[in-house]
């Protein structure tokens, strides 16, 4: 990951999806379909390059069909909740908003099991 002056949420989500699928296939376990898998996606939710909300939601739906779900963690005071609310309207998707370091610690340490 390199800073390049833009937020391409779809490219990031697709990369996470492909990395997780590659890992699942490499383990050669027969029971991966018995479990739900989750990508934790941290973002400011300000996509300004690549696909828009519809494309991001389509990627999420494709992932959900394979029991891979997304938790979006919105970071910052300018986090665009309206974008995340739109793309989490599917099975298994949810989001949290973080405005301070203590929020991040609480979500990852105390609320992790509920993602």
Backbone as CSV, one residue per row, in Angstrom:
resi,resn,N_x,N_y,N_z,CA_x,CA_y,CA_z,C_x,C_y,C_z
1,UNK,0.855,-1.169,0.000,0.000,0.000,0.000,0.897,1.228,0.000
2,UNK,0.588,2.149,-0.911,1.356,3.389,-1.012,0.396,4.567,-1.107
3,UNK,0.718,5.670,-0.451,-0.121,6.859,-0.618,0.059,7.421,-2.024
4,UNK,-1.038,7.632,-2.704,-0.970,8.167,-4.057,-1.940,9.313,-4.268
5,UNK,-2.500,9.851,-3.179,-3.361,11.014,-3.296,-4.806,10.714,-3.626
6,UNK,-5.257,9.497,-3.422,-6.643,9.166,-3.720,-7.120,8.002,-2.881
7,UNK,-8.432,7.797,-2.906,-9.036,6.678,-2.193,-9.813,5.837,-3.196
8,UNK,-9.265,4.681,-3.534,-9.936,3.743,-4.424,-10.401,2.566,-3.576
9,UNK,-11.566,2.732,-2.970,-12.084,1.715,-2.058,-12.311,0.388,-2.764
10,UNK,-12.792,0.430,-3.986,-13.067,-0.814,-4.710,-11.782,-1.605,-4.931
11,UNK,-10.714,-0.940,-5.345,-9.440,-1.636,-5.553,-8.932,-2.241,-4.247
12,UNK,-9.066,-1.518,-3.150,-8.642,-2.031,-1.854,-9.469,-3.223,-1.410
13,UNK,-10.774,-3.128,-1.602,-11.663,-4.223,-1.225,-11.390,-5.451,-2.082
14,UNK,-11.215,-5.260,-3.377,-10.916,-6.381,-4.272,-9.584,-7.031,-3.906
15,UNK,-8.582,-6.225,-3.544,-7.281,-6.772,-3.148,-7.423,-7.611,-1.879
16,UNK,-8.176,-7.120,-0.909,-8.400,-7.880,0.331,-9.120,-9.190,0.039
17,UNK,-10.131,-9.133,-0.801,-10.902,-10.310,-1.193,-9.985,-11.357,-1.835
18,UNK,-9.163,-10.924,-2.779,-8.263,-11.853,-3.466,-7.205,-12.424,-2.536
19,UNK,-6.692,-11.606,-1.609,-5.713,-12.101,-0.648,-6.326,-13.164,0.255
20,UNK,-7.550,-12.920,0.718,-8.206,-13.883,1.603,-8.544,-15.164,0.846
21,UNK,-9.037,-15.053,-0.387,-9.320,-16.252,-1.182,-8.051,-17.072,-1.412
22,UNK,-6.952,-16.398,-1.695,-5.677,-17.090,-1.906,-5.265,-17.830,-0.638
23,UNK,-5.419,-17.189,0.506,-5.089,-17.833,1.773,-5.977,-19.047,2.006
24,UNK,-7.276,-18.894,1.802,-8.213,-19.998,2.024,-7.844,-21.189,1.143
25,UNK,-7.558,-20.928,-0.123,-7.193,-22.016,-1.047,-5.861,-22.655,-0.662
26,UNK,-4.929,-21.876,-0.128,-3.610,-22.410,0.207,-3.640,-23.329,1.418
27,UNK,-4.634,-23.191,2.265,-4.694,-24.020,3.468,-5.181,-25.426,3.169
28,UNK,-5.885,-25.596,2.054,-6.373,-26.901,1.611,-7.215,-27.601,2.675
29,UNK,-7.948,-26.818,3.438,-8.857,-27.399,4.428,-10.225,-27.558,3.781
30,UNK,-10.885,-28.626,4.095,-12.186,-28.926,3.500,-13.339,-28.153,4.126
31,UNK,-13.154,-27.635,5.314,-14.289,-27.070,6.043,-14.346,-25.544,6.036
32,UNK,-13.633,-24.870,5.155,-13.679,-23.409,5.148,-15.066,-22.885,4.824
33,UNK,-15.854,-23.629,4.083,-17.212,-23.188,3.775,-18.118,-23.243,4.986
34,UNK,-17.688,-23.926,6.042,-18.479,-24.020,7.264,-18.346,-22.769,8.130
35,UNK,-17.466,-21.868,7.759,-17.182,-20.682,8.560,-17.435,-19.409,7.762
36,UNK,-17.718,-18.362,8.499,-17.772,-17.037,7.896,-16.388,-16.420,8.024
37,UNK,-15.987,-15.704,7.005,-14.698,-15.025,6.997,-14.969,-13.531,6.917
38,UNK,-14.072,-12.744,7.464,-14.332,-11.312,7.527,-13.100,-10.506,7.148
39,UNK,-13.327,-9.510,6.314,-12.323,-8.507,5.985,-12.637,-7.287,6.837
40,UNK,-11.632,-6.762,7.510,-11.783,-5.519,8.262,-11.136,-4.429,7.419
41,UNK,-11.960,-3.491,6.989,-11.567,-2.492,5.991,-11.599,-1.112,6.629
42,UNK,-10.429,-0.516,6.832,-10.344,0.811,7.442,-10.314,1.873,6.350
43,UNK,-11.143,2.905,6.520,-11.283,3.891,5.449,-11.803,5.222,5.982
44,UNK,-11.584,6.277,5.195,-12.233,7.559,5.469,-13.561,7.635,4.719
45,UNK,-13.833,6.612,3.909,-15.076,6.500,3.133,-15.278,7.691,2.204
46,UNK,-14.197,8.117,1.600,-14.260,9.196,0.617,-13.681,8.703,-0.699
47,UNK,-14.369,7.771,-1.374,-13.819,7.266,-2.632,-13.787,8.371,-3.687
48,UNK,-12.593,8.628,-4.213,-12.484,9.673,-5.232,-11.772,9.190,-6.494
49,UNK,-11.418,7.921,-6.515,-10.899,7.292,-7.726,-11.483,5.893,-7.800
50,UNK,-11.388,5.264,-8.947,-11.901,3.898,-9.088,-13.411,3.864,-9.036
51,UNK,-13.959,2.753,-8.591,-15.405,2.557,-8.562,-16.097,3.351,-7.479
52,UNK,-17.363,3.651,-7.712,-18.180,4.353,-6.733,-18.923,3.384,-5.832
53,UNK,-19.898,3.892,-5.104,-20.639,3.103,-4.124,-21.257,1.849,-4.730
54,UNK,-21.825,1.960,-5.936,-22.455,0.791,-6.562,-21.432,-0.303,-6.846
55,UNK,-20.252,0.071,-7.321,-19.201,-0.908,-7.614,-18.663,-1.545,-6.332
56,UNK,-18.522,-0.733,-5.298,-18.029,-1.238,-4.011,-19.047,-2.212,-3.436
57,UNK,-20.323,-1.861,-3.494,-21.382,-2.744,-3.001,-21.414,-4.048,-3.789
58,UNK,-21.202,-3.985,-5.103,-21.190,-5.195,-5.927,-20.050,-6.126,-5.496
59,UNK,-18.889,-5.566,-5.187,-17.777,-6.381,-4.692,-18.143,-7.028,-3.366
60,UNK,-18.787,-6.286,-2.489,-19.219,-6.828,-1.203,-20.215,-7.968,-1.360
61,UNK,-21.142,-7.817,-2.309,-22.111,-8.895,-2.559,-21.425,-10.144,-3.100
62,UNK,-20.460,-9.957,-3.992,-19.712,-11.094,-4.530,-18.979,-11.820,-3.407
63,UNK,-18.383,-11.053,-2.494,-17.687,-11.649,-1.361,-18.663,-12.407,-0.463
64,UNK,-19.826,-11.808,-0.190,-20.808,-12.426,0.697,-21.285,-13.778,0.165
65,UNK,-21.339,-13.912,-1.155,-21.730,-15.200,-1.750,-20.729,-16.303,-1.414
66,UNK,-19.511,-15.929,-1.047,-18.468,-16.890,-0.701,-18.218,-16.922,0.813
67,UNK,-19.185,-16.440,1.595,-19.074,-16.383,3.059,-17.915,-15.508,3.528
68,UNK,-17.623,-14.466,2.763,-16.622,-13.477,3.167,-17.366,-12.154,3.324
69,UNK,-17.338,-11.626,4.541,-18.102,-10.427,4.860,-17.163,-9.284,5.225
70,UNK,-17.700,-8.081,5.211,-16.864,-6.903,5.415,-17.352,-6.100,6.619
71,UNK,-16.411,-5.753,7.482,-16.628,-4.758,8.522,-15.812,-3.541,8.120
72,UNK,-16.494,-2.432,7.916,-15.825,-1.177,7.580,-15.596,-0.413,8.869
73,UNK,-14.397,0.099,9.040,-14.080,0.959,10.172,-13.777,2.334,9.599
74,UNK,-14.694,3.242,9.852,-14.552,4.606,9.366,-13.678,5.404,10.301
75,UNK,-12.672,6.036,9.751,-11.687,6.746,10.562,-11.746,8.240,10.277
76,UNK,-11.772,9.019,11.357,-11.661,10.460,11.230,-12.961,11.211,11.434
77,UNK,-12.816,12.496,11.665,-13.970,13.354,11.894,-14.768,13.581,10.620
78,UNK,-14.120,13.449,9.470,-14.796,13.681,8.195,-15.273,12.398,7.529
79,UNK,-15.305,11.314,8.285,-15.760,10.023,7.776,-17.145,10.165,7.147
80,UNK,-17.291,9.666,5.926,-18.544,9.786,5.177,-19.461,8.603,5.470
81,UNK,-20.208,8.677,6.561,-21.088,7.579,6.981,-22.131,7.250,5.926
82,UNK,-22.589,8.228,5.162,-23.623,7.966,4.159,-23.136,6.969,3.104
83,UNK,-21.861,7.040,2.731,-21.302,6.090,1.765,-21.306,4.689,2.365
84,UNK,-20.853,4.570,3.606,-20.764,3.264,4.256,-22.161,2.693,4.505
85,UNK,-23.098,3.527,4.902,-24.463,3.037,5.109,-25.017,2.438,3.822
86,UNK,-24.692,3.039,2.706,-25.165,2.536,1.411,-24.537,1.188,1.059
87,UNK,-23.238,1.025,1.309,-22.565,-0.200,0.875,-22.622,-1.321,1.903
88,UNK,-23.233,-1.075,3.053,-23.371,-2.151,4.047,-24.784,-2.715,4.098
89,UNK,-25.598,-2.414,3.117,-26.970,-2.921,3.080,-27.002,-4.311,2.453
90,UNK,-26.236,-5.240,3.046,-26.203,-6.606,2.546,-25.858,-7.545,3.688
91,UNK,-26.061,-8.805,3.470,-25.796,-9.830,4.476,-24.364,-9.739,4.984
92,UNK,-24.229,-9.701,6.296,-22.927,-9.801,6.932,-22.085,-8.548,6.980
93,UNK,-22.521,-7.465,6.353,-21.726,-6.238,6.348,-22.126,-5.349,7.526
94,UNK,-21.156,-4.646,8.084,-21.442,-3.690,9.149,-20.335,-2.640,9.180
95,UNK,-20.518,-1.655,10.052,-19.465,-0.638,10.157,-19.429,-0.023,11.540
96,UNK,-18.268,0.528,11.853,-18.019,1.274,13.080,-17.385,2.595,12.677
97,UNK,-17.541,3.582,13.517,-16.931,4.875,13.277,-15.949,5.171,14.410
98,UNK,-14.753,5.606,14.034,-13.706,5.910,15.013,-13.318,7.376,14.884
99,UNK,-13.433,8.073,15.998,-13.046,9.480,16.013,-11.853,9.743,16.925
100,UNK,-11.495,8.736,17.740,-10.376,8.883,18.669,-9.704,7.524,18.860
101,UNK,-8.457,7.539,19.318,-7.695,6.304,19.515,-8.404,5.349,20.472
102,UNK,-9.061,5.879,21.482,-9.771,5.029,22.442,-10.900,4.248,21.767
103,UNK,-11.548,4.865,20.771,-12.602,4.163,20.020,-12.018,2.955,19.294
104,UNK,-10.869,3.142,18.684,-10.224,2.070,17.932,-9.878,0.914,18.866
105,UNK,-9.308,1.233,20.000,-8.941,0.212,20.986,-10.181,-0.558,21.449
106,UNK,-11.260,0.151,21.718,-12.491,-0.506,22.181,-13.037,-1.456,21.121
107,UNK,-13.080,-1.021,19.892,-13.636,-1.852,18.820,-12.802,-3.115,18.625
108,UNK,-11.485,-2.963,18.543,-10.654,-4.133,18.272,-10.439,-5.024,19.483
109,UNK,-10.480,-4.466,20.669,-10.232,-5.284,21.862,-11.526,-5.784,22.528
110,UNK,-12.503,-4.937,22.645,-13.724,-5.303,23.378,-14.848,-5.791,22.480
111,UNK,-14.984,-5.217,21.297,-16.120,-5.530,20.430,-15.782,-6.471,19.279
112,UNK,-14.565,-6.990,19.237,-14.114,-7.776,18.091,-15.034,-8.964,17.799
113,UNK,-15.476,-9.642,18.835,-16.318,-10.839,18.640,-17.660,-10.515,17.988
114,UNK,-18.082,-9.250,18.020,-19.382,-8.868,17.488,-19.301,-8.337,16.057
115,UNK,-18.112,-8.304,15.491,-17.963,-7.816,14.126,-18.617,-8.775,13.241
